[in-house]
């Protein structure tokens, strides 16, 4: 997606995101964060959005969140304040294609439901790998295009509307499988209707 389209989409979705797409994907977020909690250490959530996942992080994890949208971040900061989420150490405005962190900064880097939204997802994945420590994990939960069936046809029909609806319905899994420093160690299907895919990668070293 084009960056300007992403900006407009984020601003449009921010007021209603929690009760629409956010509600549909909440079970997958819980399961993804439980994986991060089991690893412990410090974690970076890329595309933290309105902070829907933040309350699920355990106190044993030190969380930093980044997002391109200030409208989304404002809602995330409010959640941190209202719920007293002391495990959240920072929420920063940032382009996921150019993360302002030194190499090898985080034990786990996680992105939930953003890879089919951001421009240049391959570059975003490369940045996630760069800031992950050797031996650490890069975790992605996202919708990927189905290869067959009725839903696959619907995804293809919706594809030209990506800038309007805010995500690529026909986003191919191969897009996130080409980072040479990452090895896939786990793959699972998440609700609703097994539409979301959980991928855990380990960084070399």
Secondary structure, DSSP 4 states (H G I P E B T S, - for coil): --HHHHHHHHHHHHTTGGGTHHHHTHHHHHHHHHHHHHH-EEEEEET-TT-TTGGGS-TTEEEEEEES-HHHHHHHHHHHHHHT-TTEEEEEE--TTS--S-TT-EEEEEEES-TTTSSSHHHHHHHHHHHEEEEEEEEEEEE---SSSHHHHHHHHHGGGHHHHTS-TT--GGGGS--TTEEEEEEEEESSTT-EEEEEEEE--
